């Protein structure tokens, strides 16, 4: 399954804002602005303050206080010393529910175990939002090597089999906006110097069905990825086999066999997800989101 290539990207795609939030579209309403505060959290910035919100959102101190109070009441943030706020305990509760009940995680567990066992590889399940890819789960029987991917850690959208498997199956509208917002990163990744080159590379990846990357994220490791789809053929993430680079693997039948196995496993996971959705109302495809880097 793949994105319909006849969907031409619209003219006048959105431009980036200067807000400096790590992820999210330009907030245009009170609720949007309040939720965009959560985008201020990252590994370098583990706490937020009223003054920081005023500077980032351009709102008044009274509005910033109101936002903080609402997010704190919901448990999404919590107060600490010095008037700062950190990620709240409600997020821990939501993460537990995600691990217990998320359809993608539940459907993927057996598929990942089977792929790792039969092909003697480590396996990652990756999801995405905005312009970031993150590891949602792993099956890692071979502990002799590690990956920089870890659950919940945002990773680049333009490097590695994990990301490219997803990127190639986004809608043309999403791809066009990513080209507008991140031209330097796309050029650096060798995905195209302009929209036409980028679109051609995405078409090639979709046609190939799998992506093989060599040390793009972690030196000395090979990634082999394939997309996972949900309702309405919307890409949900990628299934990726990880193994050490080896001269006996590169360019031989072993690599081709692994590509076929990963593709088949991703298709199996897509099928399992579809079976789980048969009795549910089809979800509406989400609108592309603006991302600030």
Buried (B, 14 or more C-beta within 10 A) or exposed (E): BBBEEEEEBEEEBEEBEEBEBBBBBBBEEEEEBBBBBBBBBEEEEEBBBBEBBBEBBEBEEEBBBBBBEBBBEEBBBBEEEEEBBBBBEBBEEEEEEEEEEBBBBBBBBEBBEBBBEEBEBBBBBBBBEBBBBBBBBBBBEEEEEEBEBEEEEBBBBBBBBBBBBBBBBBBBBBBBBBBBBBBEBBBEBEBBEEBEBBBEBBBEBBEEBBBBBEEBBBEEBBBBBBBBBBBEBBBBBBBBBBBBEEEEBEEEEBBEEBBBBBBEBBBBBBEBBBEBBEEEEEEEEEEBBBBBB
